Amino acid sequence: MAGNIWFEAAVWIGLAFAASLISIKLGISVALIEILTGVLAGNFLGVNQTTPWIDFLAIMGSVSITFLSGAEIDPQSLRTNLKASLLIGFFSFAVPFAGVWMFAQFVLGWGLQQAQIAGISLSTTSVAVVYAVMIEKGLSKSSLGKMILAACFVTDLGTVLALGIIFAQFNIYVIIFIAALAAAMFIMPKGLKILLNKFSAKRVSQPEIKFILLILFLMAGLAVSSKSEAVLPAYLLGLVVAGVFVKDKTLINRMRTITFTFFVPFYFIKAGIFVSLSAVWVSIGVICLLLVLKIMSKTIGVWPLSRGFKLRTRESNYTTLLMSTGLTFGTISAQFGLTNKIIDQTQYTILVAVVILSAVIPTLIAQRFFEPSEEAMLKWGMLNGIKNEKTEVIKEGNENE
């Protein structure tokens, strides 16, 4: 089967199909099952290599789900929850960044820049995992869900800024990328509105979706040319078109279908297949210490603030656990360190293993023991000025059944 693209595609889609069935059966987020499926396939089924087309689809998965997570944030809700999102997001980044950095440098004996890479990698929150959970559980339209997604953005923005400031390599492409991104953020919502007004939503060719993908591809290409990551501009582009998506449910549902059916499974499965269980076993002590440190530092940064913003204990635990997840920017940061020879292969394996585990364990605990009730979301939403939240939550849940 090696070299036969159709058999390769069948294997990967088969893994995604199996993950979907298991997810439905167990009632666990498909994102987590796809990661675990990748781990099993990579270690026991010999699926431990990728091809350029698989890598592309995986990158598109991370870009598109990051874009959608930004597009899901209602601008009005973001303004309503701005203080909570900014504070929770900032401390969700700052406390783990400082804590892991100090631990790696002064306890594990890593060098300064190696410890900084560790701090950045383990300070992240996975927008991809959190967004997937929100969509599946019908929480993305609740004010609580929107606050958590916005806080995720603030956390990962801190990660991006730290990576850029500490390890920046400024060149002409960085200037071009920043200018192009600013222009795209101005043009994209206006262009999307024109396309939606001019062409019927029933057109099979769907020019508005192709327009979105065109801008995402261009910005990803410029990001890579500037020695950055393709996923970085996607969230900002999602945010600027959020107002358009709020008014056009058909468009966002079509984007979700494309993203979650075809792109995202490749991303999550790929994240799992490169985790070597034998290498993890050798460093299991350090991995467990760093995982506990990440969750503890996230708890210190997030839980007290959640309670301060009138969340009950159950919802504060849920928010803290979801903010403890990591995947996209965590692996990106670790890969940046390895590619630039800042960290070695062993350190990379340790960090990626912690990132993968942080995507799985906190989410499983959150879903099993602390998932918010409709009444709790309604009460918190009303306290924050969202009076029609119950209708929106129920509607969102029905759309995803």
MITIKE-359274 format. One record per atom (N, C-alpha, C): residue in one letter; x negated, y, z. Coordinates in steps of 0.001 Angstrom, whole numbers, padded with zeros to 6 digits, always signed. Atoms other than C-alpha are relative to their C-alpha. Layout:
<rs>
aXYZ
...
</rs>
This chain:
<rs>
m-000820-001223+000000
m+000000+000000+000000
m-000848+001264+000000
a+000876-001169-000068
a-003026+002264+000418
a-000073+000684-001347
g+000100-000771+001229
g-003027+005011-002165
g+001308+000117-000752
n-001304-000077+000644
n+000600+004423-003198
n+000848+001016+000764
i-000652-001112-000689
i+002305+007690-002360
i+001431-000340+000422
w-001386+000335-000323
w+005789+006158-002386
w+000083-000883+001247
f+000015+000823-001204
f+004918+003502+000191
f-000384+000829+001227
e+000397-000881-001102
e+003170+006134+002325
e+001197+000832+000470
a-001182-000802-000347
a+006280+008317+002177
a+001042-000854+000712
a-000984+000888-000624
a+008485+005332+003037
a-000371-000299+001450
v+000449+000275-001366
v+006374+004565+006132
v+000318+001181+000910
w-000208-001188-000837
w+006563+008145+007443
w+001490+000304+000191
i-001443-000231-000135
i+010271+008574+006700
i+000627-001109+000842
g-000488+001099-000830
g+010851+005148+008245
g-000237+000260+001476
l+000291-000352-001386
l+009144+006296+011436
l+000955+001087+000491
a-000928-001079-000366
a+011282+009458+011436
a+001415-000540+000188
f-001330+000607-000102
f+014431+007385+010865
f+000139-000804+001295
a-000014+000779-001243
a+013566+005016+013712
a+000068+000922+001218
a-000008-000952-001107
a+012863+007985+015995
a+001378+000620+000190
s-001343-000575-000090
s+016283+009469+015165
s+000967-000955+000689
l-000902+000990-000593
l+018093+006243+016064
l-000287-000184+001490
i+000378+000164-001408
i+016136+005825+019311
i+000430+001216+000811
s-000380-001234-000683
s+016763+009459+020217
s+001495+000024+000310
i-001457+000024-000199
i+020522+009063+019749
i+000374-001024+001063
k-000301+001082-000944
k+020549+005804+021713
k-000356+000386+001432
l+000474-000316-001347
l+018548+007138+024678
l+000457+001368+000494
g-000411-001340-000393
g+019903+010691+024652
g-001167+000905+000335
i+001214-000783-000226
i+016359+012130+024579
i-000312+000774-001276
s+000314-000840+001151
s+015183+014948+022297
s-000783-000771-001054
v+000664+000708+001092
v+014156+013605+018901
v-001449+000451-000157
a+001373-000483+000093
a+011030+015794+019028
a-000936-000859+000849
l+000825+000811-000887
l+009699+013793+021980
l-000135-001426-000519
i+000048+001364+000529
i+010611+010449+020417
i-000906-000062-001224
e+000876-000020+001178
e+008845+011447+017184
e-001462+000049+000411
i+001382-000030-000494
i+005677+012286+019132
i-000415-001385+000492
l+000310+001325-000539
l+005789+008948+020988
l-000066-001047-001112
t+000054+000892+001156
t+006529+007147+017713
t-001336+000133-000717
g+001311-000226+000612
g+003415+008746+016263
g-001130-000633+000794
v+001019+000613-000854
v+001323+007606+019246
v-000029-001513-000206
l-000081+001453+000193
l+002537+004009+018860
l-000464-000399-001396
a+000396+000319+001375
a+002099+004048+015071
a-001501+000153-000194
g+001428-000237+000151
g-001417+005458+015342
g-000858-001016+000719
n+000804+000913-000812
n-002601+003008+017984
n+000273-001478-000271
f-000356+001412+000140
f-000761-000211+017095
f+000429-000402-001407
l-000474+000334+001342
l+000501+000012+013502
l-000969+000415-001099
g+001017-000383+000982
g-002625+001369+011798
g+000312+001263-000778
v-000320-001267+000682
v-000959+004646+010748
v-000808+001101+000668
n+000889-000946-000685
n-003954+006738+011804
n-000721+000935-000954
q+000580-000927+000971
q-004725+008736+008679
q+001112+000781-000677
t-000964-000804+000749
t-003002+011501+006781
t-000569+000298-001383
t+000394-000415+001343
t-003108+012726+003206
t+000306+001490-000132
p-000282-001436+000152
p-003046+016314+001887
p+001495+000329-000026
w-001426-000327+000074
w+000689+016113+001161
w+000669-000170+001357
i-000535+000162-001354
i+001438+014823+004667
i-000417+001185+000866
d+000477-001157-000761
d-000723+017583+006166
d+000804+001246-000347
f-000770-001170+000413
f+001167+020167+004117
f+001396-000019+000607
l-001343+000093-000564
l+004577+018904+005207
l-000018+000210+001519
a+000116-000195-001452
a+003386+018818+008837
a-000186+001475+000330
i+000192-001439-000212
i+002164+022418+008613
i+001303+000748-000258
m-001285-000645+000283
m+005466+023412+007008
m+000986-000247+001134
g-000857+000279-001148
g+007203+021726+009929
g-000239+000977+001124
s+000323-000931-001084
s+005359+023882+012454
s+000376+001429-000377
v-000321-001359+000450
v+005828+027045+010359
v+001510+000227+000003
s-001445-000194+000150
s+009530+026518+009651
s+000729-000046+001332
i-000687+000062-001291
i+010537+025525+013186
i-000350+001218+000856
t+000376-001228-000703
t+008594+028498+014587
t+000797+001178-000539
f-000809-001043+000621
f+010371+030768+012092
f+001442-000068+000499
l-001389+000155-000430
l+013776+029348+013038
l+000189+000361+001465
s-000127-000323-001420
s+013105+029691+016754
s+000033+001506+000216
g-000082-001455-000060
g+012529+033405+016181
g+001320+000511-000543
a-001249-000435+000633
a+015576+033722+013918
a+001209-000286+000872
e-001120+000345-000881
e+017772+032164+016627
e+000218+001041+001105
i-000096-000941-001115
i+017127+035035+019045
i+000837+001198-000415
d-000903-001117+000262
d+020066+037411+018890
d-000634+001287+000527
p+000636-001251-000452
p+018608+040973+018997
p+000672+000617+001217
q-000698-000570-001146
q+021331+042104+021411
q-000311-000774+001280
s+000329+000824-001160
s+020665+039174+023733
s-001436+000236+000444
l+001403-000263-000325
l+016923+039850+023520
l-000126+001293+000789
r+000044-001265-000735
r+017501+043440+024631
r+000574-000172+001402
t-000630+000224-001302
t+019789+042251+027426
t-000945-000699+000966
n+000881+000816-000838
n+017206+039748+028716
n-001463+000392-000130
l+001372-000392+000314
l+014113+041760+027787
l-000916-000069+001216
k+000850-000029-001193
k+012792+042249+031331
k-000337-001420+000464
a+000231+001382-000432
a+013243+038576+032284
a-000932-000716-000956
s+000825+000677+001001
s+011713+037342+029022
s-001444+000469+000055
l+001362-000537-000025
l+008699+039661+029237
l-000761-000459+001237
l+000702+000360-001234
l+007865+038934+032861
l-000252-001503+000096
i+000175+001455-000065
i+008465+035175+032751
i-001006-000451-001058
g+000931+000375+001070
g+006648+034894+029423
g-001431+000391+000309
f+001364-000467-000295
f+003653+036959+030569
f-000660-000857+001073
f+000613+000769-001087
f+003077+035105+033826
f-000095-001484-000345
s+000107+001366+000503
s+003747+031786+032086
s-001298-000199-000771
f+001302+000056+000675
f+000646+032607+030026
f-001150+000297+000959
a+001144-000523-000743
a-001550+034509+032471
a-000474-000931+001119
v+000395+000838-001138
v-001491+032174+035502
v-000692-001290-000454
p+000709+001197+000470
p-002320+028926+033617
p-001317+000324-000703
f+001228-000380+000704
f-004906+030720+031453
f-001136+000208+000996
a+001033-000268-001001
a-006819+031984+034478
a-000324-001253+000811
g+000213+001167-000848
g-006327+028822+036535
g-000783-001100-000688
v+000709+001065+000745
v-007425+026322+033871
v-001401+000451-000365
w+001326-000532+000326
w-010316+028561+032784
w-000938-000182+001194
m+000853+000101-001185
m-011696+028740+036345
m-000287-001460+000367
f+000175+001411-000350
f-011135+025021+036960
f-000980-000678-000962
a+000873+000637+000988
a-012822+023944+033715
a-001450+000471+000156
q+001366-000536-000080
q-015822+026233+034260
q-000693-000376+001312
f+000668+000141-001291
f-016473+025835+037971
f+000197-001367+000664
v-000201+001345-000553
v-015109+022354+038731
v-000474-001069-000983
l+000416+000982+001002
l-015570+020425+035484
l-001387+000284-000560
g+001332-000343+000466
g-018787+022288+034660
g-000095+000310-001484
w+000029-000381+001412
w-017784+023340+031135
w-000605+001389-000146
g+000552-001316+000271
g-019492+026340+029539
g+001092+001060-000050
l-000950-001114-000038
l-017863+029779+029522
l+001015-000079-001140
q-000918+000013+001134
q-016405+029628+026010
q+000810-001298-000063
q-000738+001260-000043
q-015446+025955+026396
q+001146+000098+001007
a-001034-000170-001020
a-013542+026809+029582
a+001086+000964-000478
q-000982-000939+000533
q-011863+029735+027820
q+000922-000686-001010
i-000824+000772+000935
i-010674+027413+025031
i+000972-000887+000772
a-000872+000832-000827
a-009307+025072+027708
a+001138+000834+000591
g-001017-000870-000577
g-007484+027964+029397
g+001038+000425-001015
i-000929-000417+001048
i-005958+029152+026132
i+000871-001177-000440
s-000736+001177+000479
s-004960+025632+025003
s+001099-000431+000963
l-000952+000495-000989
l-003173+024821+028253
l+000882+001098+000598
s-000884-001079-000455
s-001520+028209+028789
s+001243+000118-000874
t-001068-000163+000986
t+000828+027741+025836
t+001308-000630+000448
t-001309+000649-000111
t+004512+026866+025729
t+000425-000390-001407
s-000350+000470+001338
s+005801+024809+022813
s+001345+000553-000451
v-001227-000510+000605
v+008331+026862+020868
v+000703-001118-000761
a-000577+001071+000817
a+008815+023823+018608
a+000804-000974+000850
v-000695+000954-000866
v+009736+021438+021437
v+001206+000656+000674
v-001091-000687-000699
v+011836+023975+023361
v+001154+000279-000951
y-001045-000308+000980
y+013724+025031+020239
y+000758-001267-000407
a-000652+001261+000369
a+014393+021406+019235
a+000961-000452+001101
v-000853+000373-001130
v+015791+020703+022720
v+001231+000905+000052
m-001112-000945-000047
m+017921+023861+022625
m+001053-000305-001067
i-000922+000293+001096
i+019439+022948+019257
i+000788-001266+000297
e-000665+001282-000240
e+020195+019352+020229
e+001023+000082+001123
k-000876-000080-001165
k+021790+020291+023536
k+000995+001157-000076
g-000950-001085+000162
g+023730+023266+022181
g-000259+001196+000888
l+000333-001083-000920
l+021872+025763+024371
l-000548+001236-000708
s+000697-001094+000675
s+020354+027970+021687
s+000829+001273-000086
k-000860-001174+000064
k+023369+030303+021662
k+000378+000544+001377
s-000271-000510-001346
s+023560+030669+025431
s-001022+001068+000353
s+000940-001044-000392
s+021973+033691+027072
s-001219-000598+000707
l+001126+000665-000653
l+019833+031341+029185
l-000954-000574-001030
g+000848+000565+001050
g+018583+029522+026087
g-000764+001067-000755
k+000666-001088+000728
k+017822+032787+024313
k-001088+000642+000852
m+001021-000565-000883
m+015957+034105+027346
m-001237-000904+000032
i+001130+000936-000028
i+013815+030949+027481
i-000775+000055-001310
l+000677-000073+001301
l+013073+031110+023740
l-000808+001298-000130
a+000726-001269+000054
a+012111+034781+024021
a-001224-000031+000903
a+001139+000133-000908
a+009876+033997+027010
a-001089-000868-000625
c+000975+000836+000729
c+008224+031245+024923
c-000811+000847-000971
f+000684-000863+000950
f+007423+033854+022301
f-001034+000882+000695
v+000923-000863-000738
v+005837+036189+024868
v-001226-000795+000454
t+001105+000854-000435
t+003744+033318+026261
t-000962-000287-001139
d+000863+000360+001127
d+002464+032250+022858
d-000639+001227-000637
l+000633-001234+000462
l+001846+035864+021860
l-001241+000283+000835
g+001170-000146-000860
g-000474+036060+024875
g-001110-000944-000408
t+000987+000980+000464
t-002213+032911+023634
t-000696+000478-001264
v+000556-000477+001270
v-002665+034341+020154
v-000933+001188+000222
l+000825-001177-000270
l-003989+037647+021481
l-001301-000388+000701
a+001210+000435-000708
a-006412+035893+023851
a-000973-000662-000957
l+000860+000690+000973
l-007728+033661+021068
l-000630+000999-000958
g+000518-000988+000943
g-008068+036638+018737
g-001006+000945+000626
i+000880-000972-000652
i-009689+039017+021241
i-001322-000640+000430
i+001212+000640-000522
i-012144+036542+022778
i-000884-000542-001119
f+000783+000665+001048
f-013176+034783+019564
f+000195+000665-001361
a-000322-000686+001255
a-012329+037403+016941
a-001194+000055-000948
q+000970-000193+001078
q-014189+037444+013629
q+000646+000952-001009
f-000693-000976+000827
f-012995+040659+012049
f-000634+000105-001392
n+000444-000143+001374
n-013216+040878+008264
n+001097+000692-000797
i-000941-000722+000847
i-011433+042501+005346
i+001325-000738-000111
y-001222+000785+000126
y-008942+039639+005180
y+000930+000208+001196
v-000827-000268-001179
v-007753+040380+008726
v+000815+001274-000222
i-000683-001268+000273
i-006902+043954+007689
i+001101-000208-001041
i-000986+000281+001046
i-005140+042706+004546
i+001185-000772+000579
f-001055+000818-000604
f-003205+040131+006568
f+000921+000851+000871
i-000809-000841-000892
i-002041+042673+009176
i+000880+000950-000811
a-000771-000922+000841
a-000965+045144+006477
a+001119-000735-000733
a-001005+000779+000736
a+000844+042452+004476
a+001111-000475+000934
l-001008+000453-000955
l+002605+041127+007583
l+000938+001136+000382
a-000834-001167-000319
a+003815+044622+008490
a+000969+000295-001149
a-000854-000241+001163
a+005134+045059+004941
a+001085-001072-000111
a-000961+001107+000091
a+006798+041623+004977
a+001097+000131+001058
m-000990-000169-001069
m+008513+042370+008302
m+000997+001107-000339
f-000891-001079+000428
f+009969+045517+006731
f+000871-000440-001178
i-000684+000358+001243
i+010915+043981+003365
i+000942-001185+000175
m-000721+001272-000043
m+012178+040545+004400
m+001479+000135+000383
p-001432-000108-000323
p+015445+041491+006195
p+000802+000742-001059
k-000702-000756+001041
k+016356+044018+003509
k+000206-000859-001246
g-000113+000867+001168
g+015607+041563+000687
g+001010-001114+000212
l-000927+001080-000299
l+017581+038823+002407
l+001445+000492-000051
k-001348-000568+000049
k+020616+041077+002840
k+000448+000221-001440
i-000340-000245+001413
i+020500+042046-000857
i+000373-001303-000702
l-000265+001287+000637
l+020349+038415-001963
l+001333-000585+000467
l-001244+000549-000527
l+023213+037404+000330
l+001216+000775-000508
n-001107-000815+000499
n+025383+040301-000860
n+000211-000171-001502
k-000074+000058+001455
k+024578+039870-004554
k+000431-001365-000511
f-000284+001344+000480
f+024811+036100-004869
f+000908-000731+000983
s-000916+000776-000839
s+027524+033805-003585
s-000766-001044+000786
a+000650+000999-000845
a+026519+031553-000708
a+000228-001413-000528
k-000309+001329+000524
k+028021+028653-002694
k-000902-000409-001159
r+000894+000337+001106
r+025337+028782-005393
r-000929-001146+000402
v+000831+001169-000287
v+023484+025469-005583
v-001474+000374+000088
s+001423-000354+000063
s+020157+027193-006323
s-000521+000637+001282
q+000374-000570-001298
q+020149+028954-002908
q-001222+000943-000084
p+001150-000895+000138
p+017886+031898-003877
p-000472+000605+001318
e+000391-000609-001274
e+017947+033288-000319
e-000953-000911+000784
i+000897+000930-000696
i+016304+030136+001105
i-001360-000035-000686
k+001269-000022+000733
k+013680+030162-001633
k-000763+001295+000281
f+000645-001270-000357
f+013009+033813-000830
f-000681-000095+001359
i+000585+000186-001330
i+012428+032918+002841
i-001278-000834-000080
l+001166+000875+000132
l+010049+030094+001899
l-001143+000704-000730
l+001034-000754+000723
l+008206+032377-000541
l-000776+000901+000948
i+000662-000903-000942
i+007475+034944+002178
i-000812-000789+001023
l+000726+000830-000971
l+006496+032232+004672
l-001280-000567-000599
f+001183+000551+000668
f+004103+030646+002165
f-001074+001082-000191
l+000958-001085+000234
l+002504+033997+001275
l-000695+000419+001292
m+000585-000422-001273
m+002006+035008+004896
m-000893-001083+000601
a+000835+001102-000484
a+000671+031570+005800
a-001330-000026-000746
g+001232-000025+000792
g-001836+031797+002953
g-000926+001126+000425
l+000822-001124-000443
l-003023+035234+004065
l-000551-000237+001405
a+000471+000308-001356
a-003254+034037+007679
a-001199-000937-000052
v+001112+000950+000136
v-005484+031116+006659
v-001230+000693-000583
s+001126-000726+000603
s-007625+033422+004501
s-000706+000899+001010
s+000596-000866-001017
s-008191+035661+007538
s-000557-000801+001176
k+000534+000903-001037
k-009441+032622+009542
k+000948-000127+001178
s-001005+000176-001031
s-006192+032529+011489
s+000789-001269-000312
e-000806+001195+000191
e-003404+029917+011569
e+001297+000331-000731
a-001171-000228+000845
a-000503+029546+009142
a+001262+000261+000799
v-001223-000091-000790
v+002048+029365+011938
v+000162+001360+000686
l-000038-001212-000820
l+001174+032698+013568
l+001009+001052-000468
p-000965-001042+000397
p+003248+035100+011392
p+001444-000458-000014
a-001350+000519+000203
a+006290+032807+011264
a+000988+000501+001046
y-000923-000404-001059
y+007780+033783+014628
y+000424+001454-000167
l-000327-001412+000193
l+007571+037512+013944
l+000954+000187-001170
l-000902-000084+001150
l+009208+037028+010542
l+001394-000502+000377
g-001299+000476-000470
g+011957+035010+012228
g+000726+001047+000815
l-000608-001023-000847
l+012551+037767+014752
l+000630+001126-000817
v-000513-001150+000748
v+013006+040481+012120
v+001227-000348-000836
v-001203+000368+000761
v+015650+038469+010226
v+001084-000573+000908
a-000966+000588-000938
a+017467+037335+013385
a+001375+000638-000143
g-001279-000683+000149
g+020163+039968+012895
g+000776-000482-001208
v-000651+000523+001208
v+020883+038642+009388
v+000542-001398+000267
f-000402+001377-000273
f+021038+035040+010613
f+001195-000058+000954
v-001123-000029-000949
v+023407+035948+013459
v+001322+000158-000746
k-001218-000276+000750
k+025945+037141+010875
k+000281-001046-001075
d-000183+001001+001063
d+025447+034237+008436
d-000335-001383+000543
k+000217+001317-000601
k+025893+030871+010177
k-000303-001062-001050
t+000251+000984+001062
t+025883+029004+006859
t-001474-000051-000351
l+001414-000068+000361
l+022367+030190+006049
l-000867-000687+001040
i+000855+000596-001028
i+020867+029200+009393
i+000244-001503+000121
n-000258+001434-000037
n+022600+025809+009311
n-000716-000723-001137
r+000718+000610+001128
r+021103+025107+005880
r-001502-000049+000271
m+001423-000009-000346
m+017664+026143+007076
m-000313-001061+001050
r+000193+001039-001013
r+018051+023878+010116
r-000026-001384-000647
t-000082+001307+000638
t+019031+020952+007901
t-001295-000335-000723
i+001254+000221+000724
i+015982+021346+005676
i-001144-000246+000973
t+001120+000043-000942
t+013642+021892+008607
t-000023-001289+000807
f-000024+001141-000914
f+014781+019128+010963
f+000079-001345-000726
t-000098+001258+000732
t+015456+016525+008267
t-001319-000377-000652
f+001143+000344+000842
f+012285+016782+006225
f-001341+000500+000517
f+001299-000554-000389
f+009559+019083+007568
f-000447-000415+001402
v+000382+000156-001405
v+009601+018752+011357
v-000437-001418+000386
p+000468+001340-000376
p+009352+014922+011628
p-001469-000249-000323
f+001408+000179+000360
f+006000+015012+009825
f-000904+000703+001009
y+000809-000749-000968
y+004722+017613+012283
y-000109-000737+001325
f+000018+000654-001302
f+005731+015778+015454
f-000675-001372-000061
i+000629+001320+000122
i+004694+012321+014216
i-001512+000144-000159
k+001436-000227+000165
k+001313+013668+013090
k-000646+000391+001325
a+000540-000397-001308
a+000833+015228+016531
a-000297-001211+000863
g+000191+001189-000809
g+001093+011748+018006
g-001020-000993-000534
i+000815+001088+000546
i-000894+009578+015595
i-001491+000149+000286
f+001429-000196-000251
f-004278+011146+016398
f-000370-000109+001477
v+000293+000219-001420
v-003989+010455+020131
v-000505-001429+000166
s+000599+001321-000211
s-006378+007564+020804
s+000205-000415+001454
l-000277+000446-001362
l-005113+005637+023831
l-001260-000487+000701
s+001257+000453-000610
s-008569+004116+024385
s-000828+001184+000484
a+000748-001198-000402
a-010223+007565+024443
a+000687+000697+001172
v-000750-000603-001101
v-007470+008850+026698
v-000273-000750+001301
w+000214+000816-001194
w-008014+005960+029113
w-001341+000308+000663
v+001336-000286-000527
v-011729+006777+029472
v+000002+001291+000815
s-000026-001322-000660
s-010927+010373+030502
s+001295+000233+000767
i-001329-000117-000581
i-007638+009650+032254
i+000025+000859+001267
g+000041-000784-001229
g-008726+011231+035559
g+000026+001492-000269
v+000051-001430+000353
v-009614+014591+034015
v+001300+000434-000644
i-001257-000326+000683
i-006510+014508+031818
i+001123+000201+001014
c-001050-000117-001023
c-004230+013935+034824
c-000185+001266+000842
l+000264-001204-000783
l-005934+016705+036802
l+000422+001254-000761
l-000337-001175+000803
l-005539+019195+033958
l+001513+000099-000239
l-001452-000020+000186
l-001920+018161+033360
l+000698+000525+001256
v-000577-000469-001263
v-001060+018649+037034
v-000281+001482+000201
l+000366-001408-000147
l-002932+021962+037050
l+000845+000880-000901
k-000825-000798+000906
k-001027+023190+033999
k+001414+000154+000552
i-001374-000060-000488
i+002379+022302+035462
i+000086+000814+001292
m-000006-000764-001252
m+001486+023706+038901
m-000153+001489-000257
s+000228-001418+000282
s+000185+026973+037470
s+001197+000612-000731
k-001230-000477+000636
k+003258+027283+035235
k+001093+000219+001050
t-000996-000127-001069
t+005418+026711+038315
t-000233+001273+000812
i+000340-001210-000751
i+003575+029469+040209
i+000383+001250-000784
g-000273-001177+000823
g+004022+031851+037277
g+001461+000193-000350
v-001362-000076+000544
v+007608+031010+036283
v+001090-000142+001057
w-001111+000333-000896
w+009689+029570+039150
w+000449+001166+000890
p-000459-001114-000849
p+009666+032545+041558
p+000718+001095-000787
l-000642-001018+000827
l+010546+034933+038734
l+001384-000456-000450
s-001313+000528+000393
s+013367+032659+037554
s+001021+000187+001116
r-000886-000202-001148
r+014865+032758+041028
r+000298+001486+000200
g-000184-001436-000147
g+014320+036508+041122
g+000994+000571-000988
f-000958-000447+001007
f+016419+036866+037971
f+001330-000760+000094
k-001322+000533-000352
k+019403+035131+039632
k+000294-001378-000579
l-000221+001387+000400
l+018901+031637+038225
l+000074-000871+001242
r-000076+000932-001110
r+019980+028870+040572
r-001233-000904+000000
t+001165+000881-000105
t+017426+026298+041743
t-000066-000966-001176
r-000022+000963+001105
r+018511+023766+039093
r-000469+000646-001309
e+000365-000674+001254
e+018220+026261+036215
e-001429+000554+000071
s+001390-000440-000156
s+014943+027636+037623
s-000956-001158-000256
n+000819+001188+000267
n+013515+024105+037614
n-000014-000326-001485
y-000120+000285+001431
y+014785+023595+034056
y-000862+000967-000808
t+000789-001018+000700
t+013244+026872+032861
t-001495-000235+000196
t+001416+000223-000302
t+009924+026128+034586
t-000551-001198-000762
l+000468+001207+000683
l+009663+022645+033099
l-000111+000222-001507
l+000094-000271+001432
l+010446+023806+029561
l-001153+000951-000317
m+001125-000911+000207
m+007926+026636+029907
m-001340-000707+000206
s+001230+000769-000223
s+005375+023969+030947
s-000382-000855-001202
t+000301+000816+001175
t+005576+022229+027580
t-001079+000667-000848
g+001004-000531+000921
g+002857+022631+025003
g-000073-000892-001213
l+000230+000806+001198
l+002204+021495+021445
l-000665+000832-001092
t+000505-000671+001197
t+001825+023829+018461
t-001249+000824+000267
f+001133-000890-000219
f-000430+026590+019767
f-001064-000644+000885
g+000992+000717-000786
g-002102+024243+022249
g-000942-000806-000881
t+000843+000772+000920
t-003317+021909+019510
t-000765+000917-000954
i+000678-000969+000870
i-004123+024889+017277
i-001240+000567+000696
s+001118-000576-000755
s-006338+026404+019996
s-001127-001022+000187
a+001009+001042-000161
a-008092+023095+020674
a-000704-000280-001318
q+000597+000244+001314
q-008624+022528+016948
q-000916+001154-000403
f+000860-001160+000257
f-010026+026064+016646
f-001340-000173+000703
g+001236+000211-000745
g-012568+025240+019342
g-000862-001083-000601
l+000761+001097+000610
l-013575+021968+017675
l-000582+000418-001345
t+000448-000411+001336
t-013787+023436+014158
t-001160+000977+000077
n+001055-001005-000149
n-015979+026309+015365
n-001114-000460+000946
k+001056+000629-000794
k-018141+023924+017435
k-000171+000644+001383
i+000011-000542-001361
i-017206+025571+020726
i+000155-001136+001007
i-000173+001183-000836
i-016002+022282+022254
i-000384-001232-000797
d+000365+001234+000694
d-017063+018716+021466
d+001221-000914-000138
q-001104+000914+000278
q-014940+015720+020416
q+000665-000509+001276
t-000562+000486-001263
t-014512+014456+023976
t+000887+001055+000649
q-000797-001081-000576
q-013317+017828+025253
q+001270+000239-000814
y-001162-000156+000875
y-011012+018101+022247
y+001041-001070+000309
t-000915+001098-000307
t-009498+014666+022994
t+000712+000236+001323
i-000592-000281-001318
i-008940+015645+026627
i+001085+001062-000115
l-000956-001109+000101
l-007218+018915+025744
l+001240-000391-000788
v-001148+000396+000818
v-005029+017434+023014
v+000873-001002+000752
a-000779+000963-000787
a-004002+014552+025297
a+000853+000716+001041
v-000760-000772-000987
v-002961+017032+028001
v+001145+000753-000683
v-001025-000743+000739
v-001077+019116+025417
v+001154-000928-000387
i-001045+000944+000402
i+000797+016059+024094
i+000825-000443+001207
l-000709+000431-001207
l+001635+014843+027600
l+000893+001115+000544
s-000804-001126-000488
s+002859+018329+028519
s+001219+000245-000879
a-001183-000100+000860
a+005216+018193+025522
a+001044-001036+000377
v-000897+001121-000259
v+006692+014916+026730
v+000530-000016+001439
i-000392+000244-001394
i+006700+014658+030539
i+000911+001094+000566
p-000902-001019-000562
p+008146+018064+031606
p+001364+000029-000683
t-001275-000029+000723
t+010800+017871+028864
t+000902-001148+000415
l-000789+001151-000454
l+011911+014385+029885
l+000598+000260+001379
i-000484-000291-001348
i+012189+015467+033533
i+001101+001065-000047
a-000989-001082+000103
a+014057+018655+032571
a+001324-000524-000524
q-001230+000506+000601
q+016551+016796+030390
q+000725-000992+000904
r-000606+001052-000824
r+017124+013932+032809
r+000591+000524+001310
f-000363-000375-001362
f+017438+015831+036078
f+000492+001443+000179
f-000291-001416-000253
f+017903+019584+035570
f+000721+000707-001142
e-000676-000652+001119
e+019887+020198+032385
e+001146+000873+000512
p-001016-000914-000539
p+022126+023247+033014
p+001410-000407-000424
s-001397+000232+000339
s+025888+022876+033095
s+000559+001208-000746
e-000652-001101+000695
e+028219+024983+030955
e+000376+001114+000963
e-000443-000986-000985
e+029552+026689+034073
e-001172+000860+000482
a+001177-000743-000464
a+026036+027656+035223
a-000462+000995-001049
m+000404-000907+001081
m+025171+029118+031823
m+000985+001153-000134
l-001019-001043+000093
l+028457+031007+031731
l-000166+001027+001108
k+000150-000900-001135
k+027933+032440+035200
k-001212+000900-000168
w+001211-000810+000168
w+024365+033553+034478
w+000159+000968-001177
g-000228-000878+001142
g+025406+034933+031084
g+000860+001195+000365
m-000871-001100-000401
m+028183+037007+032647
m-000728+000974+000922
l+000801-000884-000864
l+025769+038319+035280
l-000907+000902-000828
n+000877-000779+000868
n+023654+039524+032366
n+000753+000672-001145
g-000781-000756+000978
g+026500+041058+030384
g+000437-000776-001215
i-000439+000804+001139
i+027290+038117+028030
i+001342-000618+000375
k-001322+000409-000467
k+031051+037675+028392
k+000630-001097-000850
n-000593+001005+000866
n+031769+035346+025456
n-000905-001201-000169
e+000995+001051+000138
e+029044+032856+026157
e+000616-001379-000094
k-000551+001350-000030
k+031251+029845+026848
k+000470-000429-001382
t-000469+000317+001341
t+032869+029999+023420
t-001156-000333-000913
e+001146+000211+000874
e+029488+030249+021723
e-000694-001320+000301
v+000661+001250-000371
v+027996+027345+023685
v+000786-001192-000499
i-000835+001110+000443
i+030948+025079+022932
i-000052-000144-001512
k+000052+000023+001474
k+030891+026034+019260
k-001305-000584-000478
e+001323+000494+000393
e+027167+025387+018996
e-000100-001494+000261
g+000053+001412-000318
g+027525+022022+020701
g+000785-000820-001014
n-000817+000736+000970
n+030312+020961+018311
n-000671-000067-001356
e+000668-000012+001303
e+028274+021956+015261
e-001102-001042-000072
n+001148+000895+000002
n+025440+019686+016340
n+000356-001438+000389
e-000381+001379-000344
e+027447+016566+017239
e-000069-000883-001230
</rs>
